[in-house]
Amino acid sequence: MINGLEDKKIGVIAGGVSAEREVSLKSGEAVYRALKARGYNALFIDAGHKVYEQIKDHDIDIAFLVLHGGWGENGAIQGMLEIMGIPYTGSGVLASALSMDKVASKMMFSQSGLKVPGYRVIYDEGGLDNLNFDLPVVVKPSREGSSVGVSIVDSKEQLHEAIKEASRYGWPVIVEEYIKAREIQVGILDDEVLGAVEVRPKRRFYDYIAKYTPGSTEYILPPELPEELYERCKFAGLTAHRALGCRGATRVDLLVTDEGQIYVLEVNTIPGMTDRDLTASQNSNPCRIQL
């Protein structure tokens, strides 16, 4: 147990009202069990619409945030906790907001010298004129996680339907260059790289089903990459983390091509903590994990 936390009441805040509610509840339960097993005075808070009242009524000393998507990761609840004077885990208001907004974060990554896939921002259904990409493309909401609402589009006939699906989670929508590459995820804690994992889904990409369906994805710890390329991935992950001003634990999602090009997709300021989510490892020998 960390000194000074023996008598602190830690509220594990999970659930929320986003499209990732069910994943958040599972993450929160895992964190709650881990804290209780280590002797902490922890309680579980299922944060619905009356999250302020729940936090106030439980009179917690520290908030352990395990909310995914929506106001859990966009800085809103972080701002509320700051006003309430309650310290919380993870990134602050601005870093959370930037990380959750894929358009804003892409701009910050580019300003820091990182590569991002080419993209167009679509603000409404009339914004498809002069789309300057060859198919396929990736269509995604600009402010969601867990690959919710993401589609790979191979034909113009599919494009409008994909944008309609993504827009269910709000405008704008991002139409992004499709890059055939390996998916590498870098884990960071307290401004230090823990390691990385390569994600090999059996589906076309690491979508919601691949993330949370048993047997659908293989994880390689650490990634089977040349040492120099692996070091560049870790550097890119840490640079992305710092570019947004993140703190605490984050997971940075990258694409790595066969030619050694590294593209940053996003930074997750509250990574999933279910039994199917990833904790980066620094094992000396690669191992394969089938979840």
C-alpha positions as CSV (number, residue, x, y, z in Angstrom):
1,M,0.0,0.0,0.0
2,I,1.2,3.5,-0.8
3,N,2.1,5.5,2.3
4,G,-0.5,8.2,3.1
5,L,-3.4,6.4,1.5
6,E,-4.2,4.1,4.4
7,D,-7.1,6.2,5.6
8,K,-8.3,7.6,2.3
9,K,-11.6,6.7,0.8
10,I,-11.0,5.9,-2.9
11,G,-14.1,6.1,-5.1
12,V,-13.8,3.9,-8.3
13,I,-15.9,5.8,-10.7
14,A,-17.1,3.7,-13.7
15,G,-20.1,3.2,-16.0
16,G,-21.1,6.6,-17.2
17,V,-23.5,7.2,-20.1
18,S,-21.3,6.8,-23.2
19,A,-21.4,4.0,-25.8
20,E,-18.6,2.4,-23.8
21,R,-20.6,2.1,-20.6
22,E,-20.5,-1.8,-20.3
23,V,-16.8,-1.9,-20.9
24,S,-16.3,0.8,-18.3
25,L,-18.3,-1.2,-15.7
26,K,-16.1,-4.2,-16.3
27,S,-12.9,-2.1,-16.0
28,G,-14.2,-0.5,-12.8
29,E,-15.0,-3.8,-11.3
30,A,-11.5,-5.0,-12.0
31,V,-9.9,-1.9,-10.5
32,Y,-12.2,-2.1,-7.4
33,R,-11.3,-5.8,-6.8
34,A,-7.5,-5.0,-7.2
35,L,-7.7,-2.1,-4.7
36,K,-9.7,-4.1,-2.1
37,A,-7.2,-7.0,-2.5
38,R,-4.4,-4.7,-1.5
39,G,-6.2,-3.4,1.5
40,Y,-7.4,0.0,0.2
41,N,-10.6,1.6,1.4
42,A,-12.3,1.5,-1.9
43,L,-15.9,1.8,-3.0
44,F,-17.5,1.4,-6.4
45,I,-19.6,4.2,-7.9
46,D,-21.7,3.5,-11.0
47,A,-21.7,7.0,-12.4
48,G,-25.0,7.7,-14.2
49,H,-26.6,11.0,-15.0
50,K,-26.4,12.2,-11.3
51,V,-22.7,11.6,-10.9
52,Y,-22.1,14.8,-8.9
53,E,-24.6,13.8,-6.3
54,Q,-23.2,10.3,-6.0
55,I,-19.6,11.6,-5.6
56,K,-20.7,14.1,-3.0
57,D,-22.9,11.7,-1.1
58,H,-20.1,9.1,-0.8
59,D,-17.7,11.8,0.5
60,I,-14.6,10.3,-1.2
61,D,-11.1,11.5,-0.8
62,I,-9.7,10.4,-4.1
63,A,-11.4,9.5,-7.5
64,F,-10.0,6.6,-9.4
65,L,-11.5,7.2,-12.9
66,V,-12.4,4.3,-15.0
67,L,-14.9,6.0,-17.3
68,H,-14.4,5.4,-21.1
69,G,-15.6,7.8,-23.8
70,G,-18.1,10.6,-23.4
71,W,-17.6,13.0,-20.4
72,G,-15.5,10.4,-18.7
73,E,-12.6,11.0,-21.0
74,N,-13.3,14.4,-22.5
75,G,-12.3,16.5,-19.4
76,A,-15.8,17.2,-18.2
77,I,-15.7,15.1,-15.1
78,Q,-12.1,16.0,-14.5
79,G,-13.2,19.7,-14.3
80,M,-16.0,18.9,-12.0
81,L,-13.6,17.0,-9.6
82,E,-11.2,20.0,-9.6
83,I,-14.1,22.3,-8.6
84,M,-15.0,19.9,-5.9
85,G,-11.4,19.7,-4.7
86,I,-11.1,16.0,-5.2
87,P,-7.8,14.6,-6.6
88,Y,-8.2,12.1,-9.4
89,T,-6.2,9.6,-11.4
90,G,-5.1,10.2,-15.0
91,S,-4.8,13.3,-17.2
92,G,-6.2,16.7,-16.5
93,V,-8.9,18.7,-18.1
94,L,-7.1,20.0,-21.2
95,A,-5.2,16.8,-22.0
96,S,-8.3,14.7,-21.6
97,A,-10.3,17.0,-23.9
98,L,-7.5,17.0,-26.5
99,S,-7.1,13.2,-26.4
100,M,-10.8,12.6,-26.8
101,D,-11.1,14.9,-29.8
102,K,-9.4,13.1,-32.7
103,V,-9.3,16.2,-34.9
104,A,-7.6,18.3,-32.2
105,S,-5.2,15.6,-31.2
106,K,-4.1,15.0,-34.8
107,M,-3.2,18.6,-35.1
108,M,-1.1,18.4,-31.9
109,F,0.6,15.2,-33.1
110,S,1.6,16.9,-36.4
111,Q,2.9,19.9,-34.6
112,S,5.1,17.6,-32.6
113,G,6.6,16.1,-35.7
114,L,4.6,12.9,-35.6
115,K,3.0,11.3,-38.6
116,V,-0.8,10.8,-38.8
117,P,-2.8,9.3,-41.5
118,G,-4.2,11.7,-44.1
119,Y,-7.7,12.8,-43.2
120,R,-10.7,15.0,-44.0
121,V,-13.1,16.3,-41.4
122,I,-16.8,16.0,-42.5
123,Y,-19.1,18.4,-40.6
124,D,-22.4,17.3,-42.1
125,E,-23.8,15.0,-44.8
126,G,-23.0,17.6,-47.5
127,G,-19.3,17.5,-46.8
128,L,-18.4,14.7,-49.1
129,D,-17.5,16.7,-52.2
130,N,-13.9,16.5,-53.5
131,L,-12.9,13.6,-51.2
132,N,-9.2,13.3,-52.1
133,F,-8.5,9.8,-51.1
134,D,-8.4,6.6,-53.0
135,L,-10.5,3.8,-51.5
136,P,-10.5,2.1,-49.1
137,V,-10.8,4.7,-46.3
138,V,-11.6,4.6,-42.6
139,V,-14.6,6.4,-41.3
140,K,-14.8,7.1,-37.6
141,P,-16.5,9.4,-35.1
142,S,-14.3,12.2,-33.9
143,R,-15.1,11.8,-30.2
144,E,-15.5,8.1,-29.4
145,G,-13.3,5.2,-28.3
146,S,-13.2,1.4,-28.4
147,S,-13.6,1.6,-32.2
148,V,-17.2,2.5,-31.7
149,G,-18.8,3.5,-35.0
150,V,-15.6,2.8,-37.0
151,S,-15.9,1.4,-40.6
152,I,-13.5,0.5,-43.4
153,V,-15.1,1.6,-46.6
154,D,-14.2,-0.1,-50.0
155,S,-16.7,1.6,-52.3
156,K,-18.4,4.9,-52.7
157,E,-21.7,3.2,-52.2
158,Q,-20.7,2.3,-48.6
159,L,-19.3,5.7,-47.8
160,H,-22.6,7.5,-47.0
161,E,-23.8,4.7,-44.9
162,A,-20.5,4.6,-42.9
163,I,-20.7,8.4,-42.3
164,K,-24.3,8.1,-41.2
165,E,-23.3,5.4,-38.7
166,A,-20.3,7.4,-37.4
167,S,-22.5,10.5,-37.1
168,R,-24.8,8.7,-34.7
169,Y,-22.1,9.6,-32.1
170,G,-22.0,13.2,-33.1
171,W,-20.5,15.5,-35.7
172,P,-17.9,16.0,-37.1
173,V,-16.9,12.7,-38.6
174,I,-13.4,11.8,-39.8
175,V,-12.7,10.2,-43.2
176,E,-9.1,8.9,-42.9
177,E,-6.6,7.3,-45.3
178,Y,-6.5,3.6,-44.9
179,I,-3.0,2.3,-44.1
180,K,-2.2,-1.3,-44.3
181,A,0.1,-1.8,-41.2
182,R,0.7,-3.6,-38.0
183,E,-1.1,-2.3,-34.9
184,I,1.2,-1.4,-32.0
185,Q,0.0,-0.1,-28.7
186,V,2.5,1.6,-26.3
187,G,1.8,1.8,-22.6
188,I,3.0,4.8,-20.6
189,L,3.0,5.4,-16.8
190,D,4.2,8.5,-15.1
191,D,5.9,9.8,-18.2
192,E,7.9,6.6,-18.8
193,V,7.3,3.9,-21.4
194,L,6.4,0.6,-19.9
195,G,6.6,-1.3,-23.2
196,A,4.3,-2.2,-26.1
197,V,2.1,-4.9,-27.5
198,E,1.4,-5.9,-31.1
199,V,-2.3,-6.5,-31.8
200,R,-3.1,-9.1,-34.4
201,P,-6.9,-9.3,-34.9
202,K,-8.5,-12.1,-36.9
203,R,-10.9,-9.5,-38.3
204,R,-9.9,-6.8,-40.8
205,F,-9.0,-4.4,-38.1
206,Y,-9.1,-4.1,-34.3
207,D,-12.7,-3.2,-34.0
208,Y,-15.1,-3.5,-31.0
209,I,-15.8,-7.2,-31.7
210,A,-12.1,-8.0,-32.0
211,K,-11.4,-6.2,-28.7
212,Y,-14.1,-7.9,-26.7
213,T,-14.8,-11.3,-28.3
214,P,-12.8,-14.2,-26.9
215,G,-10.5,-15.9,-29.5
216,S,-10.7,-13.0,-32.0
217,T,-7.3,-11.4,-31.4
218,E,-3.7,-12.4,-30.8
219,Y,-1.4,-10.2,-28.7
220,I,2.4,-10.3,-29.0
221,L,4.4,-9.1,-26.0
222,P,6.7,-7.3,-26.8
223,P,6.1,-6.7,-30.5
224,E,8.1,-8.7,-33.0
225,L,9.9,-5.7,-34.4
226,P,13.5,-4.9,-35.1
227,E,15.1,-3.2,-32.0
228,E,15.6,0.1,-33.8
229,L,12.0,0.2,-35.0
230,Y,10.7,-0.9,-31.5
231,E,12.6,2.0,-29.9
232,R,11.1,4.4,-32.5
233,C,7.6,3.2,-31.6
234,K,8.3,3.8,-27.9
235,F,9.6,7.3,-28.7
236,A,6.6,8.1,-30.8
237,G,4.2,6.9,-28.0
238,L,5.9,9.0,-25.4
239,T,6.1,12.0,-27.7
240,A,2.3,11.7,-28.4
241,H,1.6,11.4,-24.7
242,R,3.6,14.5,-24.0
243,A,2.2,16.5,-26.9
244,L,-1.2,16.4,-25.3
245,G,0.1,17.1,-21.8
246,C,-1.0,13.7,-20.5
247,R,-0.2,12.4,-17.1
248,G,-0.6,9.1,-15.2
249,A,-1.3,6.0,-17.3
250,T,-2.1,6.2,-21.0
251,R,-2.0,3.9,-24.0
252,V,-0.9,5.2,-27.4
253,D,-2.2,3.4,-30.5
254,L,0.2,3.3,-33.5
255,L,0.3,1.9,-37.0
256,V,3.6,0.6,-38.3
257,T,4.1,-0.2,-42.0
258,D,6.4,-2.8,-43.5
259,E,8.6,0.1,-44.6
260,G,9.1,1.3,-41.0
261,Q,6.8,4.3,-41.1
262,I,5.0,5.0,-37.8
263,Y,1.6,6.7,-37.7
264,V,0.0,7.9,-34.4
265,L,-3.8,7.2,-34.2
266,E,-4.7,8.3,-30.7
267,V,-3.9,8.5,-27.0
268,N,-6.2,6.8,-24.6
269,T,-6.1,8.7,-21.3
270,I,-8.2,6.0,-19.4
271,P,-7.2,2.7,-21.0
272,G,-9.5,-0.3,-20.6
273,M,-8.8,-2.5,-17.6
274,T,-11.1,-5.5,-18.3
275,D,-9.7,-9.0,-18.5
276,R,-9.5,-8.5,-22.2
277,D,-7.6,-5.2,-22.2
278,L,-3.9,-4.7,-22.5
279,T,-1.2,-3.9,-20.1
280,A,2.1,-3.2,-21.8
281,S,5.0,-5.6,-21.0
282,Q,8.8,-5.4,-21.2
283,N,9.4,-9.2,-21.3
284,S,12.7,-10.1,-22.9
285,N,11.2,-12.8,-25.0
286,P,8.1,-12.4,-27.2
287,C,5.0,-14.3,-26.0
288,R,1.7,-14.8,-27.7
289,I,-1.5,-14.4,-25.8
290,Q,-4.9,-15.5,-27.2
291,L,-7.8,-13.7,-25.5
